[in-house]
Each structure stands twice: as C-alpha cells, then as structure tokens.
C-alpha cells in the first residue's frame, strides 16, 4: 500500500480521490435526512446567538446554506464531506510532523477507512466540524509549541479553538489537556508563565460570548441540558454491564476492531514509556485519560458512541507512529484490510438493505431516517386540495424530529408550529421558539401520529378539531411503518371592535 514516488504527492492524490468519491456517493445516497440533520436545518431558518442543546455554529452553518438556497439533502450534507477531508489533511500533516510522512499517510488511511469517518463525511451532524477543528487544533498546537512556532500558528490555534467552542462543548477540554502536556514537559514548563499563552486562551473564550449572552436570556438552558447527559439513571447492575460491553463493541465497529484494540495496546505501551519522547506524551495525554473516563462512565450510564470520538484521533496517530517505527507491516495490512471491508459495507448498506427487503426492520440501520420524505410529499399533495391554504397554520404534534422532518420534506418547506404545553419543561428548541398560540387566530391542519393522544388543552385552543378523511401512510414490504392522521382546527371567533 505504500507505493512509489513522492509521499507528499501521494497523500494529496488519495484525499482528492476520497473527496471526489464521497461527493459522487452523496449525490446518489438514497436515504433522507436524519432527525438531527433536519433539526439543525430548522435552526438555520431561525439563526440566533445560541440554541437549546448546542452552541450556535451548526445553526449558523445551516443559515448560510439556507441563504445560498441549498435547502436540499445534498446541499445540507455537502459541508460534511469537506470537514471529513479536512480532518484527513490535518491527520496526515500531524503524523508527518510527529514522526515521518509514512506514519502520517498510514494514519490518514486508517482514519479514512473507519466507519466513523465514512459517516462523518455523509451525515450533517455537529461531530463533523468538531472533529475537523479538534484535529486542526492538534496540528497547530504541536507546530506552535514543538515546531518552529510563530504568529501564524498561534492565530490558527486560536481560530480552531474558538470555532470549536462554538461547535460543541467538548472543545473546552482541549486547552486543559494542552496545559497538562506543557506542564509535563520540563523543556516547556517555563512557558506556562508566559502571559501570551493565557491571553490566547482568553481570546478563544471570547468566542463563547454570543451563546453565553443567549443563555443568560433563556435561563441557562444549554447548561441544564448538558448536565442531563451525566444522569446515572436507575438501570440494574446486570443491564449496566450489558451497556458497557455494548459501548465497547460499538466503539470497535466505528473505529475498526484492529485499529481500536491495537490502538489501546499502543496507549498502554506509551504509558510504560511515558517519558521517552514528546510525541508519545503529547498523543497519550490527548487520548488515554479521556478514554479511561468514558470507560468509567460506561459502567454507570449509557454513553453515546460518538462522545469520545475526538480522543481516538491521537490514538490512531500513536499506533501509526509505532507501526512505522517498528515496521509492523502485518498489523498495518490487517488494519487497512479490515478498515476497507468495514468502509465498503458502510457505504453499501444503504443499497443492500432495500435489495434484501429489510426497510423498517430491526436490521435497518437507517430505520429512523426512513419514510419522512414520502410523508412530506403526501402532506404536500393534500395541502394542494385545501382551500385558502395560505391562511392556515400547519401544526405537528409529537417529537421534535417529526416537526422538522415535515417542515423539510413538505413541498415549499412551510413553517411547522409546535403545540407546546406552557406548564411542561422545555425539551427542545421548539419549546423556545414561538409555537402555536394559546388562542390561535387562524385555522390549522394538525398532523399527529396515529394513536397518539391529543394535548389536554385542545378545547381551549380550538373550537373544534375535525378528523379529516385523509391519512399519511408509509409501508415497506407490505407492513405499515409510519401513519399520521390529519385534523382541521377551527379557532374560536375573534373579538371585533364594537
């Protein structure tokens, strides 16, 4: 796999080829938006300084796409391809800076072939920009403190950290780990007294002023929501053991089992030789402690597989450096072979599942994505038959994913209103935005999942709610998958001036 010729040209050709393939694949990817993708797209239609669960970067990104008119599945996902390729560029150059070009190329290839990077370049989630900014911050911090340094690297590091802070709360951990790296290095420890280091860190925190201001106006709702992620719950000991092994297996698949377990072994080896060189110490600090923390959390609660994603990048680089230094060609070939098979399957699943008639079953990994495009089309067809459609609200009762999926997939992408309970706690951005008025002035088409109960206060909002003869039904292979009922809400007469 090493090939001949100039390594600096080889890595560039590989990344260009990977990027081109992913753009072409994205154009034919036959699965609609996931719930989070449609939800973040909805954020972009109402840009703000902050949002319920995350800092505003992804909402601002979606706002730019909306301004460009890219309100399509392909347009929303295209930036993810660029983030994933940018991540590979950063991984290569960091491996080259830490070790040799061969190690950088191995790390780039191993990361590119992980199912995690495949998904990062396909689905428009917050993890795509976060991973890019994290990898770029690793590269810039190494060059700033262990390379030639200079103002250029300092500015780039500040931008990576600042934009990362606007992307996801996890980025706030990065400067703390960097301080640990510098404190552990006798040659760099004296730099901790340099005012420029602390001034640069302070500048990165200034990026948080918009979401902090927004949170101050919304009862610090993002902080409350983030804290809920660390709720132990009341799972039994046996169930928690199951969750732990489920977490480990999920991580092994997302990364590639060879890379995952060999990478953990590389971290253990670096632990035993911690003081040998700055490269190993740098990668170990940015990986091992956090991975141990997530192992501990997984013994106490459910841990989402994407949470520790950024900490596996240094692990992959450390393993690649050891493969290069020890000439572990068999391990390299095994990791690449397994990675290629898993990447191929990840890309192929979208087409294999319909071919095997498994849509909507437990075997369908895209089950939560499926059917909303057709739901929106059917709702749009019905709305075309409704007189005075432009003078009616569209109200969707249910989970936030249902609201944003109907908003995105219905032709014309109309605004959908949430039926919020003023006495219930806020659980999504829809609880912050203005939803259905307590006393609506306009009639409405109300969409609700079949069998779901109506809110208890419907009688105070609408004079009547009449069930319409049209339903929205989606089925696969003769089995009903999604079913929504439609109602027409008639408002109470409005008071008129006497």
C-alpha positions in Angstrom: 0.0 0.0 0.0 2.9 2.4 0.4 3.5 2.7 -3.4 6.3 4.6 -5.1 7.1 8.3 -5.6 6.9 11.4 -3.5 4.8 10.8 -0.4 3.7 14.4 -0.3 2.0 14.0 -3.7 0.6 10.5 -2.9 -1.4 11.7 0.1 -2.8 14.5 -1.9 -4.0 12.2 -4.6 -5.6 9.9 -2.1 -7.5 12.7 -0.4 -8.6 14.2 -3.7 -9.9 10.7 -4.8 -11.6 10.1 -1.5 -13.3 13.5 -1.6 -14.5 13.1 -5.2 -15.8 9.6 -4.4 -17.7 10.9 -1.4 -19.3 13.8 -3.3 -20.5 11.4 -6.0 -21.8 8.9 -3.4 -23.6 11.7 -1.6 -25.4 12.6 -4.8 -26.8 9.0 -5.1 -27.2 8.2 -1.4 -30.8 7.0 -1.2 -31.6 7.9 2.4 -33.3 11.1 3.6 -32.2 13.4 6.4 -31.8 12.0 9.9 -33.8 13.7 12.7 -30.8 15.7 13.9 -30.0 16.9 10.4 -33.5 18.2 9.8 -33.5 19.7 13.3 -30.3 21.6 12.7 -31.6 22.7 9.3 -34.6 24.2 11.1 -32.1 26.1 13.4 -30.7 27.7 10.2 -34.0 29.1 9.2 -34.1 31.0 12.5 -30.5 31.9 13.2 -29.7 33.0 16.8 -26.8 33.6 19.2 -27.4 30.2 20.8 -29.6 27.1 20.8 -31.2 24.8 23.3 -28.7 21.9 23.3 -25.6 23.2 21.4 -23.6 26.4 20.7 -24.6 28.2 17.5 -22.0 27.1 14.9 -24.1 24.4 13.3 -27.1 26.7 13.2 -25.1 29.4 11.6 -23.7 26.9 9.0 -27.3 25.9 8.1 -28.3 29.6 7.9 -25.5 30.1 5.3 -26.8 27.1 3.3 -30.3 28.4 3.6 -29.1 31.8 2.3 -27.4 30.1 -0.6 -30.6 28.2 -1.4 -29.1 24.8 -0.6 -32.1 23.6 1.3 -31.7 20.1 -0.2 -30.5 16.9 1.2 -27.3 17.0 -0.9 -26.7 20.7 -0.1 -27.1 20.2 3.6 -24.7 17.3 3.7 -22.0 18.6 1.3 -20.1 20.5 4.1 -19.7 17.2 5.9 -17.6 15.8 3.0 -15.3 18.9 3.2 -15.0 18.6 7.0 -14.1 14.9 6.7 -11.5 15.6 4.1 -10.1 18.5 6.1 -9.7 16.1 9.0 -7.7 13.7 6.9 -5.4 16.6 5.8 -4.8 17.5 9.4 -4.2 13.9 10.4 -1.6 13.4 7.6 0.3 16.6 8.4 0.3 15.9 12.2 1.6 12.4 11.6 4.2 13.8 9.3 5.2 16.5 11.9 5.3 14.0 14.8 7.0 11.1 13.0 7.6 10.7 9.3 5.5 11.1 6.1 4.9 7.3 6.0 3.4 7.4 9.5 1.2 10.4 8.5 0.0 8.5 5.4 -0.8 5.4 7.4 -2.8 7.4 10.0 -4.7 9.2 7.3 -5.6 6.0 5.5 -6.6 4.2 8.7 -8.9 7.1 9.7 -10.4 7.4 6.2 -11.3 3.7 6.3 -13.1 3.9 9.7 -16.9 3.7 9.5 -16.8 6.8 11.8 -15.1 8.9 9.2 -17.4 7.5 6.5 -20.4 8.7 8.4 -18.7 12.0 9.3 -18.4 12.6 5.6 -22.0 11.7 4.9 -24.3 12.9 7.7 -24.6 16.6 8.7 -24.0 16.4 12.4 -22.1 18.5 14.9 -19.4 15.9 15.1 -18.2 16.7 11.6 -17.0 20.2 12.2 -15.9 19.3 15.8 -13.6 16.6 14.6 -12.1 18.9 12.0 -11.5 21.7 14.4 -10.1 19.3 17.0 -7.6 17.6 14.6 -6.6 21.1 13.3 -6.0 22.3 16.8 -3.8 19.2 17.5 -1.8 20.1 14.4 -1.5 23.8 15.1 -0.7 23.3 18.8 2.1 20.8 18.0 3.7 23.2 15.5 3.3 26.2 17.8 4.9 24.6 20.9 7.1 21.9 19.4 7.8 23.1 15.9 9.1 26.4 14.6 6.2 28.3 16.2 5.3 31.8 15.1 2.4 34.1 15.0 0.8 32.2 12.1 0.4 29.0 14.2 -0.8 31.0 17.2 -3.6 32.7 15.2 -4.6 29.3 13.6 -4.8 27.7 17.0 -7.0 30.5 18.4 -9.3 30.2 15.4 -9.5 26.4 15.7 -10.3 26.5 19.5 -12.7 29.5 19.1 -14.7 28.0 16.3 -14.6 24.6 18.1 -16.0 26.3 21.2 -18.9 27.5 19.0 -19.4 24.0 17.7 -19.7 21.7 20.8 -19.0 21.9 24.5 -16.3 19.2 24.3 -13.9 21.6 22.7 -13.4 23.4 26.1 -11.4 20.3 27.2 -8.7 20.8 24.6 -6.8 23.8 26.3 -6.8 21.9 29.6 -5.2 18.9 28.0 -2.7 21.1 26.3 -1.7 22.7 29.6 -1.2 19.2 31.0 1.1 18.4 28.1 3.2 21.6 28.6 3.3 21.1 32.4 4.7 17.5 32.0 7.5 18.6 29.7 10.5 20.0 31.6 11.5 21.9 28.5 8.1 23.6 28.0 7.0 24.1 31.7 8.5 27.5 32.0 6.3 28.7 29.1 3.3 28.4 31.4 4.3 31.7 32.9 4.2 33.4 29.5 1.3 35.9 29.5 0.8 35.3 25.8 -0.3 31.8 26.4 -3.1 32.9 28.8 -4.1 35.8 26.6 -4.5 33.5 23.7 -6.7 31.2 25.7 -8.8 34.1 26.9 -9.3 35.1 23.2 -10.7 31.6 22.4 -13.2 32.0 25.3 -14.4 35.3 23.8 -16.0 33.2 21.0 -18.4 32.0 23.7 -19.9 35.4 24.4 -22.8 35.0 21.9 -24.1 31.7 23.3 -23.4 32.9 26.9 -25.5 36.0 26.3 -28.2 33.9 24.7 -28.2 31.5 27.6 -28.5 34.4 30.1 -31.7 35.3 28.3 -33.0 31.7 28.4 -32.4 30.6 32.0 -29.1 28.9 31.0 -31.0 26.2 29.3 -27.9 24.7 27.4 -26.1 24.2 30.7 -29.1 22.4 32.2 -29.4 20.2 29.1 -25.7 19.3 29.1 -25.9 18.3 32.7 -28.6 15.8 32.0 -26.2 13.8 29.9 -24.5 12.6 33.1 -27.6 11.3 34.8 -26.9 7.8 36.0 -30.5 6.7 35.8 -31.7 3.6 37.6 -30.5 0.7 35.5 -29.8 -2.6 37.2 -26.2 -3.8 37.6 -26.7 -6.5 35.0 -28.2 -4.1 32.5 -25.3 -1.7 33.0 -22.8 -4.4 32.4 -24.6 -5.1 29.1 -24.5 -1.4 28.3 -20.7 -1.3 28.9 -20.0 -4.1 26.5 -22.4 -2.6 24.0 -20.4 0.6 24.2 -17.1 -1.2 23.7 -18.4 -3.2 20.7 -19.9 0.0 19.2 -16.5 1.8 19.5 -14.7 -1.2 18.0 -17.0 -1.2 15.0 -17.0 2.6 14.5 -13.2 2.6 14.5 -12.3 -0.8 13.1 -11.6 -3.6 15.7 -7.9 -3.9 14.7 -7.3 -0.2 15.0 -9.3 0.0 18.2 -7.7 -2.8 20.2 -4.2 -2.3 18.7 -4.6 1.4 19.5 -5.5 0.7 23.1 -2.4 -1.5 23.2 -0.3 1.3 21.8 -1.6 3.6 24.5 -0.7 1.0 27.1 2.8 0.7 25.7 3.2 4.5 25.7 2.1 4.6 29.3 5.1 2.3 30.2 7.5 4.6 28.2 5.8 7.9 29.1 8.9 10.0 29.4 10.7 8.6 26.3 9.7 11.4 23.9 7.5 14.4 23.5 5.5 12.9 20.6 4.2 9.9 22.6 3.5 12.1 25.6 1.5 14.6 23.5 -0.6 11.9 21.9 -1.1 10.0 25.1 -2.4 13.0 27.1 -4.9 13.9 24.4 -6.2 10.3 24.3 -5.7 7.9 27.2 -7.1 9.9 30.2 -10.3 10.7 28.4 -10.8 7.2 27.0 -10.5 5.9 30.6 -13.1 8.5 31.8 -15.5 7.2 29.2 -14.9 3.6 30.1 -15.7 4.6 33.7 -18.9 6.4 32.6 -20.0 3.4 30.6 -20.0 1.4 33.8 -22.5 3.9 35.3 -24.7 5.1 32.5 -25.4 4.8 28.8 -22.6 6.5 26.7 -23.3 7.6 23.2 -20.6 6.1 20.8 -19.7 9.5 19.3 -18.9 11.2 22.7 -15.2 10.1 22.8 -14.6 10.4 19.0 -12.0 13.2 19.2 -9.8 11.2 21.6 -9.4 8.4 19.2 -7.5 10.6 16.6 -4.3 10.8 18.8 -4.6 7.1 19.4 -4.7 6.3 15.7 -1.7 8.6 15.2 0.2 6.9 18.1 -0.4 3.5 16.6 0.6 4.6 13.1 3.9 6.0 14.6 4.6 2.7 16.3 3.8 0.7 13.1 6.2 2.9 11.2 9.0 2.8 13.8 8.7 -1.0 14.4 8.0 -1.9 10.8 4.8 -3.7 11.8 3.7 -4.4 8.2 1.4 -7.3 9.1 -0.5 -5.1 11.6 -0.7 -2.3 9.1 -2.1 -4.6 6.4 -4.6 -6.2 8.7 -5.9 -2.8 9.9 -6.2 -1.5 6.4 -7.9 -4.7 5.1 -10.4 -4.7 7.9 -11.0 -1.0 7.6 -11.6 -1.3 3.9 -14.1 -4.1 4.4 -16.0 -2.1 7.1 -15.9 1.1 5.0 -17.2 -0.8 1.9 -20.1 -2.3 4.0 -20.9 1.1 5.5 -21.3 2.6 2.0 -23.1 -0.5 0.7 -25.7 -0.8 3.5 -27.8 2.0 2.0 -28.3 -0.1 -1.1 -28.2 -3.6 0.3 -31.0 -3.1 2.8 -33.6 -2.3 0.2 -32.3 -5.1 -2.0 -32.8 -7.5 0.9 -36.3 -6.0 1.6 -35.2 -5.1 5.2 -36.5 -1.5 5.2 -38.1 -0.6 8.5 -37.0 -3.8 10.3 -34.6 -4.2 13.2 -31.8 -4.9 10.7 -32.3 -1.5 9.0 -29.6 0.9 10.3 -31.4 3.7 8.6 -34.8 3.0 10.2 -35.0 6.3 12.0 -34.2 8.2 8.7 -36.7 6.4 6.6 -40.1 7.4 5.3 -40.2 11.1 6.1 -39.6 12.3 2.6 -42.7 10.4 1.4 -44.6 11.7 4.5 -43.8 15.2 3.4 -44.8 14.5 -0.2 -48.2 13.1 0.9 -48.9 16.1 3.1 -48.0 18.5 0.3 -50.4 16.7 -2.0 -53.2 17.0 0.5 -52.4 20.7 1.1 -52.9 21.4 -2.6 -56.5 20.4 -2.2 -57.2 22.7 0.8 -59.0 25.9 0.1 -57.3 29.1 1.5 -54.2 27.0 2.3 -52.1 30.2 2.6 -54.2 31.3 5.5 -53.8 28.2 7.6 -51.2 27.1 10.1 -49.6 23.7 10.0 -49.3 22.2 13.4 -47.4 19.0 14.1 -47.9 17.2 17.5 -45.1 14.9 18.6 -41.3 14.6 18.9 -39.1 17.4 17.5 -37.9 15.1 14.7 -41.5 14.9 13.4 -41.8 18.7 13.4 -38.6 19.4 11.5 -39.0 16.4 9.1 -42.4 17.6 8.0 -41.0 21.1 7.7 -38.1 20.0 5.5 -39.9 17.4 3.3 -43.2 19.1 2.6 -43.0 20.9 -0.7 -42.4 24.6 -0.2 -40.8 23.7 3.2 -43.5 25.5 5.2 -43.1 26.5 8.9 -44.5 23.9 11.3 -45.8 25.0 14.7 -45.2 23.0 17.9 -48.1 22.5 20.3 -46.2 23.5 23.4 -47.5 22.9 26.9 -46.8 26.0 28.9 -46.5 24.0 32.2 -44.1 21.4 30.8 -40.3 21.8 30.9 -38.6 22.8 27.7 -37.1 19.8 25.9 -36.0 21.2 22.5 -35.6 24.4 20.5 -39.3 24.2 19.6 -40.1 24.9 23.3 -38.1 28.2 23.0 -39.4 29.4 19.6 -42.9 30.8 19.5 -45.2 27.8 18.8 -48.9 27.5 18.5 -50.6 30.5 20.2 -52.7 29.6 23.2 -55.7 31.2 21.3 -54.9 30.7 17.6 -56.4 33.3 15.2 -56.1 31.1 12.1 -57.4 27.7 11.2 -54.9 24.9 11.1 -54.1 21.5 9.6 -53.0 19.4 12.6 -50.7 16.4 12.0 -50.5 13.7 14.7 -49.1 10.2 14.8 -52.0 7.7 14.7 -52.9 6.5 18.2 -51.1 9.3 20.0 -53.2 11.3 22.5 -54.2 14.9 21.8 -53.0 17.6 24.3 -55.5 18.0 27.1 -55.8 21.8 26.4 -57.0 21.4 22.8 -60.5 22.5 23.7 -59.2 25.9 24.9 -57.2 26.5 21.7 -59.7 25.4 19.0 -63.4 25.4 18.9 -63.4 22.2 17.0 -60.9 19.6 15.8 -62.4 17.6 13.0 -60.7 14.5 11.8 -60.1 14.6 8.0 -60.6 11.6 5.7 -57.0 11.7 4.5 -54.2 9.9 6.4 -50.5 9.7 5.7 -49.3 6.1 5.5 -45.9 4.7 4.7 -45.2 1.0 4.4 -42.4 -1.3 3.4 -42.8 -4.9 2.1 -46.5 -4.9 3.0 -46.0 -3.7 6.6 -47.2 -0.3 7.9 -44.2 1.7 9.0 -45.5 5.3 9.7 -49.0 6.5 9.9 -50.2 10.0 10.6 -53.8 11.4 11.0 -54.8 14.8 9.9 -57.3 17.1 11.6 -58.6 20.6 10.9 -58.7 23.0 13.8 -61.2 25.8 13.8 -60.4 28.7 16.0 -62.8 30.5 18.3 -64.3 33.6 16.8 -62.1 36.6 17.4 -63.4 39.6 19.2 -64.1 42.5 16.9 -64.2 46.2 17.9 -67.7 47.4 18.6 
